[in-house]
Amino acid sequence: MIIKIIGVLLICAGIILGLYVGVWVCLVGGVVQVVNAAKANPTDVTNIALGVIRFFCASLCGGATFWLCALLGSIFIIAGDDRRSRY
């Protein structure tokens, strides 16, 4: 029973962590990085490019974070299932 609860908590944490990584770290962080690099006195082209890449990879990073936690959570839920076959 406790193992199933841990699995559900991992899936819920995956949703929250995926949203945090996808929206805040990559999406907002990429826009802030581009703006700060464009405002710099010598315009930093490398930081602009990295910020744009970060912006466009936001859904990939957030989705990968969620699916990793969801996979681990589902493994815990399946491991805690008492009705599975014992053969």
LUMTOR-216478 format. One record per residue: y negated, x, z negated of N, C-alpha, C, O in turn; residue number from 1. Coordinates in pm, 1 decimal, padded with zeros to 6 digits, always signed. Layout:
<nodes>
       npy       npx       npz      capy      capx      capz       cpy       cpx       cpz       opy       opx       opz    n
         Y         X         Z         Y         X         Z         Y         X         Z         Y         X         Z  NUM
...
</nodes>
This chain:
<nodes>
       npy       npx       npz      capy      capx      capz       cpy       cpx       cpz       opy       opx       opz    n
  +00119.0  +00081.2  +00000.0  +00000.0  +00000.0  +00000.0  -00126.2  +00086.1  +00000.0  -00221.6  +00057.5  +00072.3    1
  -00126.0  +00191.0  -00081.1  -00241.1  +00280.3  -00088.8  -00260.7  +00352.4  +00044.6  -00374.0  +00376.3  +00086.6    2
  -00150.9  +00386.6  +00110.6  -00159.7  +00456.6  +00238.6  -00226.5  +00367.2  +00343.6  -00304.2  +00416.1  +00425.6    3
  -00197.2  +00237.1  +00341.9  -00261.8  +00144.5  +00434.5  -00411.3  +00134.6  +00406.7  -00491.6  +00128.0  +00499.8    4
  -00448.8  +00133.5  +00279.7  -00590.5  +00127.1  +00244.5  -00662.9  +00252.6  +00292.6  -00775.3  +00244.9  +00342.1    5
  -00597.8  +00368.6  +00277.9  -00656.6  +00493.2  +00327.0  -00673.4  +00486.4  +00478.6  -00773.9  +00533.4  +00531.9    6
  -00575.7  +00428.2  +00548.5  -00585.8  +00413.3  +00692.8  -00701.1  +00324.9  +00734.7  -00773.8  +00357.4  +00828.7    7
  -00718.4  +00213.0  +00665.6  -00830.3  +00123.6  +00696.9  -00963.4  +00191.5  +00666.2  -01059.4  +00176.9  +00741.9    8
  -00969.7  +00265.2  +00556.2  -01092.2  +00336.9  +00522.8  -01124.1  +00444.7  +00626.2  -01240.9  +00467.8  +00657.4    9
  -01021.3  +00510.6  +00679.3  -01043.5  +00609.7  +00784.7  -01098.1  +00544.7  +00911.3  -01185.6  +00601.1  +00977.1   10
  -01048.1  +00428.1  +00945.6  -01098.1  +00359.3  +01064.6  -01243.6  +00315.8  +01042.4  -01326.3  +00329.3  +01132.6   11
  -01275.1  +00264.3  +00924.1  -01413.4  +00225.7  +00893.6  -01505.3  +00348.5  +00892.9  -01618.1  +00342.2  +00941.9   12
  -01457.3  +00458.1  +00838.0  -01536.2  +00581.0  +00840.0  -01555.5  +00631.0  +00982.8  -01659.8  +00687.5  +01015.5   13
  -01454.9  +00610.2  +01067.8  -01467.8  +00649.5  +01207.8  -01575.7  +00571.1  +01279.4  -01648.9  +00626.4  +01361.5   14
  -01586.2  +00442.7  +01249.0  -01691.6  +00360.8  +01309.6  -01828.9  +00412.2  +01266.7  -01917.4  +00431.9  +01349.9   15
  -01845.6  +00433.6  +01137.5  -01975.0  +00478.9  +01085.9  -02007.3  +00619.8  +01135.3  -02119.7  +00646.6  +01177.7   16
  -01909.4  +00709.3  +01129.9  -01931.6  +00847.0  +01172.5  -01954.5  +00855.6  +01323.1  -02036.4  +00935.3  +01368.9   17
  -01881.9  +00773.3  +01401.0  -01903.0  +00771.3  +01545.1  -02042.5  +00724.4  +01581.8  -02106.2  +00780.6  +01670.9   18
  -02090.7  +00620.4  +01512.4  -02227.3  +00574.5  +01536.5  -02329.0  +00681.2  +01496.2  -02427.5  +00702.9  +01566.8   19
  -02305.8  +00747.2  +01383.9  -02398.4  +00851.4  +01337.9  -02404.7  +00966.6  +01437.9  -02513.2  +01009.8  +01476.5   20
  -02289.1  +01015.7  +01479.2  -02286.2  +01129.4  +01572.0  -02342.2  +01089.8  +01708.1  -02420.9  +01163.5  +01767.4   21
  -02301.2  +00973.3  +01757.3  -02345.3  +00931.7  +01889.1  -02492.2  +00897.5  +01895.9  -02561.9  +00941.2  +01987.4   22
  -02540.5  +00819.7  +01800.3  -02678.4  +00772.5  +01807.2  -02775.5  +00874.4  +01748.1  -02870.7  +00915.8  +01814.2   23
  -02750.9  +00914.2  +01624.1  -02850.7  +00996.1  +01556.1  -02846.5  +01142.3  +01599.9  -02948.9  +01198.3  +01639.0   24
  -02729.6  +01203.9  +01593.6  -02721.6  +01347.6  +01621.5  -02744.4  +01376.3  +01769.9  -02823.8  +01463.5  +01805.1   25
  -02674.6  +01302.8  +01856.8  -02682.7  +01335.2  +01999.6  -02799.4  +01265.5  +02069.5  -02880.0  +01331.5  +02135.0   26
  -02809.4  +01134.1  +02056.7  -02910.7  +01059.8  +02131.1  -03051.8  +01092.1  +02081.3  -03135.6  +01140.3  +02157.5   27
  -03077.2  +01065.5  +01954.4  -03209.9  +01091.3  +01898.2  -03236.4  +01241.3  +01890.2  -03346.6  +01286.8  +01920.7   28
  -03136.8  +01317.4  +01849.7  -03154.5  +01462.2  +01841.1  -03181.9  +01525.8  +01976.0  -03259.6  +01620.8  +01985.2   29
  -03118.9  +01474.4  +02081.0  -03144.9  +01526.5  +02215.4  -03285.6  +01497.7  +02261.6  -03350.3  +01584.1  +02320.8   30
  -03334.6  +01376.9  +02235.7  -03472.2  +01341.7  +02274.1  -03572.7  +01426.0  +02196.1  -03669.9  +01475.5  +02253.2   31
  -03549.9  +01442.3  +02067.2  -03640.2  +01523.6  +01985.2  -03639.0  +01668.2  +02032.8  -03744.1  +01732.2  +02036.8   32
  -03524.0  +01720.4  +02068.4  -03513.8  +01857.5  +02116.6  -03589.9  +01875.7  +02247.2  -03657.7  +01976.7  +02266.2   33
  -03579.0  +01778.7  +02337.3  -03651.7  +01787.4  +02464.3  -03801.7  +01782.0  +02441.2  -03876.6  +01859.4  +02500.8   34
  -03846.7  +01690.7  +02354.6  -03990.4  +01678.0  +02327.5  -04044.7  +01804.8  +02262.5  -04151.1  +01853.2  +02301.0   35
  -03973.3  +01858.7  +02164.8  -04019.0  +01981.0  +02098.2  -04019.8  +02100.4  +02193.0  -04108.9  +02184.9  +02185.0   36
  -03922.2  +02108.5  +02282.2  -03918.7  +02219.6  +02377.5  -04029.2  +02205.8  +02481.2  -04082.8  +02306.0  +02528.4   37
  -04063.7  +02082.7  +02517.0  -04171.4  +02062.8  +02614.4  -04308.2  +02089.8  +02552.8  -04400.3  +02130.6  +02623.6   38
  -04323.3  +02067.5  +02421.6  -04450.8  +02090.8  +02354.7  -04471.0  +02237.4  +02317.9  -04581.7  +02276.8  +02281.1   39
  -04366.3  +02318.4  +02327.2  -04379.6  +02459.3  +02290.4  -04476.3  +02528.9  +02385.6  -04488.1  +02491.2  +02502.2   40
  -04546.1  +02632.2  +02334.1  -04647.0  +02700.1  +02415.2  -04587.8  +02761.6  +02540.8  -04629.5  +02724.1  +02650.4   41
  -04493.0  +02853.9  +02531.1  -04418.7  +02882.6  +02654.7  -04304.3  +02781.5  +02662.9  -04213.9  +02783.2  +02579.4   42
  -04307.8  +02694.4  +02762.0  -04208.5  +02587.2  +02772.4  -04068.6  +02647.8  +02778.3  -04040.2  +02734.1  +02861.3   43
  -03982.8  +02601.5  +02689.6  -03847.9  +02655.2  +02676.9  -03751.7  +02571.3  +02760.9  -03709.8  +02463.1  +02719.9   44
  -03717.8  +02622.4  +02878.1  -03633.7  +02547.7  +02971.3  -03490.6  +02534.1  +02919.1  -03425.5  +02432.8  +02944.2   45
  -03442.1  +02632.8  +02848.4  -03305.5  +02627.0  +02795.9  -03290.5  +02513.4  +02694.7  -03192.2  +02439.4  +02698.6   46
  -03387.0  +02499.5  +02604.8  -03380.1  +02391.2  +02506.8  -03396.5  +02255.2  +02571.9  -03336.9  +02157.6  +02526.2   47
  -03475.5  +02246.6  +02676.7  -03488.4  +02120.4  +02748.8  -03355.2  +02083.2  +02811.9  -03311.5  +01968.5  +02802.3   48
  -03290.8  +02179.4  +02876.3  -03160.8  +02153.1  +02940.7  -03055.0  +02115.6  +02837.4  -02977.6  +02022.4  +02859.4   49
  -03050.7  +02186.4  +02725.7  -02953.1  +02154.1  +02621.9  -02980.3  +02017.6  +02559.9  -02886.2  +01945.7  +02526.3   50
  -03106.0  +01981.0  +02544.1  -03140.2  +01849.3  +02491.7  -03099.2  +01737.7  +02586.7  -03052.2  +01632.7  +02542.7   51
  -03116.8  +01759.9  +02717.8  -03075.7  +01659.3  +02816.4  -02923.7  +01644.6  +02818.1  -02872.1  +01533.1  +02825.8   52
  -02852.3  +01756.3  +02810.9  -02705.5  +01751.1  +02805.9  -02660.1  +01677.9  +02680.1  -02568.4  +01595.9  +02684.8   53
  -02724.6  +01707.7  +02568.6  -02692.1  +01640.8  +02442.4  -02717.9  +01490.3  +02452.0  -02640.2  +01410.1  +02400.2   54
  -02827.3  +01452.6  +02518.6  -02863.0  +01312.8  +02536.3  -02757.5  +01240.4  +02620.0  -02715.9  +01130.0  +02584.8   55
  -02714.3  +01301.3  +02729.8  -02619.6  +01235.7  +02818.7  -02475.7  +01236.2  +02765.7  -02394.2  +01154.6  +02808.7   56
  -02444.2  +01325.9  +02674.1  -02309.1  +01331.8  +02616.2  -02299.0  +01256.5  +02483.9  -02201.1  +01273.1  +02411.1   57
  -02397.7  +01174.8  +02451.8  -02399.7  +01104.5  +02322.6  -02281.9  +01009.7  +02309.1  -02216.9  +01006.8  +02204.6   58
  -02253.1  +00931.9  +02413.4  -02143.0  +00835.5  +02401.7  -02008.2  +00906.4  +02397.6  -01915.8  +00860.3  +02330.7   59
  -01996.5  +01017.8  +02468.4  -01871.2  +01094.0  +02465.6  -01845.8  +01150.1  +02325.6  -01734.1  +01140.4  +02274.7   60
  -01946.3  +01207.7  +02264.1  -01929.3  +01266.2  +02130.1  -01904.0  +01158.7  +02024.7  -01816.7  +01174.4  +01939.4   61
  -01980.0  +01050.3  +02030.4  -01960.4  +00941.5  +01934.2  -01825.2  +00874.6  +01951.1  -01758.6  +00842.3  +01852.8   62
  -01784.6  +00853.7  +02076.1  -01655.0  +00791.6  +02102.9  -01538.9  +00879.8  +02061.0  -01439.9  +00831.2  +02006.4   63
  -01550.8  +01009.9  +02086.5  -01444.5  +01102.0  +02046.6  -01431.0  +01107.5  +01895.1  -01319.9  +01114.9  +01842.6   64
  -01543.1  +01103.9  +01825.2  -01539.8  +01103.7  +01679.2  -01471.3  +00978.0  +01626.7  -01387.5  +00984.5  +01536.8   65
  -01508.6  +00862.9  +01684.4  -01445.6  +00737.6  +01642.1  -01296.2  +00738.5  +01671.4  -01216.8  +00704.3  +01583.8   66
  -01255.8  +00776.7  +01792.2  -01114.3  +00770.0  +01828.2  -01029.3  +00866.6  +01746.9  -00913.2  +00837.3  +01718.1   67
  -01084.9  +00981.0  +01709.5  -01009.6  +01074.0  +01625.4  -00983.0  +01012.0  +01488.0  -00870.8  +01017.7  +01437.7   68
  -01085.7  +00953.2  +01428.0  -01066.6  +00888.5  +01297.9  -00977.3  +00765.1  +01309.0  -00896.2  +00739.4  +01220.1   69
  -00991.5  +00688.3  +01418.0  -00907.5  +00569.6  +01437.0  -00761.5  +00608.6  +01456.8  -00671.8  +00539.5  +01408.4   70
  -00737.1  +00717.6  +01526.7  -00599.5  +00764.9  +01545.3  -00537.8  +00805.5  +01412.2  -00424.3  +00768.9  +01381.8   71
  -00613.1  +00881.3  +01333.0  -00561.2  +00920.9  +01201.9  -00540.0  +00799.7  +01111.7  -00441.0  +00792.6  +01038.9   72
  -00633.0  +00704.4  +01116.5  -00618.6  +00583.8  +01035.9  -00498.3  +00500.8  +01076.9  -00427.9  +00446.9  +00991.5   73
  -00474.1  +00490.0  +01207.7  -00357.5  +00412.6  +01252.4  -00227.0  +00482.5  +01216.5  -00126.5  +00416.4  +01190.1   74
  -00227.6  +00614.3  +01215.3  -00108.1  +00687.5  +01171.7  -00079.8  +00657.5  +01024.2  +00035.3  +00637.1  +00985.9   75
  -00184.2  +00654.8  +00942.4  -00166.2  +00620.6  +00801.1  -00117.0  +00477.2  +00784.4  -00030.8  +00450.4  +00700.6   76
  -00171.4  +00384.7  +00863.9  -00128.5  +00245.0  +00852.9  +00017.2  +00229.6  +00893.5  +00092.8  +00158.6  +00827.2   77
  +00057.5  +00295.3  +01001.7  +00197.3  +00287.1  +01046.0  +00289.2  +00353.4  +00944.1  +00399.4  +00304.5  +00919.1   78
  +00245.0  +00464.1  +00885.0  +00328.3  +00532.7  +00785.8  +00344.4  +00449.2  +00659.0  +00445.1  +00461.6  +00589.3   79
  +00247.0  +00365.2  +00628.9  +00254.7  +00283.3  +00509.4  +00323.1  +00149.2  +00530.4  +00333.0  +00069.7  +00437.0   80
  +00370.6  +00122.9  +00652.4  +00435.7  -00005.0  +00681.3  +00577.5  -00004.5  +00624.7  +00660.7  +00076.6  +00665.2   81
  +00604.4  -00094.1  +00532.2  +00735.4  -00098.9  +00468.0  +00839.5  -00172.4  +00553.6  +00959.5  -00160.2  +00529.1   82
  +00794.5  -00247.6  +00652.4  +00885.3  -00327.4  +00732.8  +00935.5  -00255.8  +00857.4  +01007.3  -00315.8  +00937.5   83
  +00900.1  -00130.4  +00875.6  +00942.1  -00060.1  +00996.9  +01092.3  -00029.7  +00989.6  +01152.2  -00031.8  +00882.1   84
  +01149.4  -00002.6  +01101.9  +01293.7  +00023.8  +01110.0  +01328.8  +00155.8  +01040.8  +01258.0  +00255.3  +01056.0   85
  +01434.6  +00155.7  +00967.4  +01477.3  +00275.8  +00893.5  +01593.6  +00348.0  +00960.3  +01661.4  +00428.5  +00896.6   86
  +01616.6  +00320.1  +01086.2  +01732.6  +00380.6  +01154.9  +01704.9  +00519.4  +01200.0  +01791.8  +00583.6  +01259.0   87
</nodes>
